[in-house]
């Protein structure tokens, strides 16, 4: 099964993780459509996110 590690970091230091208030957060994504939705959402996010995606198998 293919999976991806999706990491988002706020360029402005704003919280990305609502629980820890950290400016960086990572999540493992198991569905390509879900990954695509997250990437699209990050492009318009007001926190000015830097996104990295690492494929894991």
N, C-alpha and C positions, 0 to 999 in steps of 0.2 A: 504494500500500500504506500502510495506517495503521500508525503506530508511536507509542510513548509513551516519554517519558523519566521513569523512576521514580527518585526520589531519596528516600533514607532518612537521617535525622539522629537520632542518639541525644540525647535531652534531658539525659541524665546524663553525656554525654561519653565513654561507652564506645565501643570500636572497632566500627565497622560493616563496614569493609573489613578482611578477615583478613590481607591482604598488607601494606598500608601502615599499618594500625592507626588510620586516620583515623576520626573520629566521623561522617563524612558520606560517602555513596557514591551514585553514579548509574549506571544501566544503561539501555540502550535495549531496550525490549520490543516484539516484533513480533506477538505473539499475544494476543488479548483474554483467553483462558482463563488464560494464563500471568500476565498482569497481575492478574487477579482473584485468583489463588492468592497472588501476592506481597502484595497488599493485605490479604488475610485473614491471612496469616502475620504481617505487621507488627502487626496489631491485638493479637496475643497475645505478641509478642516481649518478653522480659524487659528489654530495653534501653530501653523506653519511647520508641518511635520516632515521630518526626514524618515523615509521608510526603507528598510532593507528586508529582503526576502531570501532565505536560505533553504534550498531544497534538501530534504532528508529522506532517505529511503529505508 
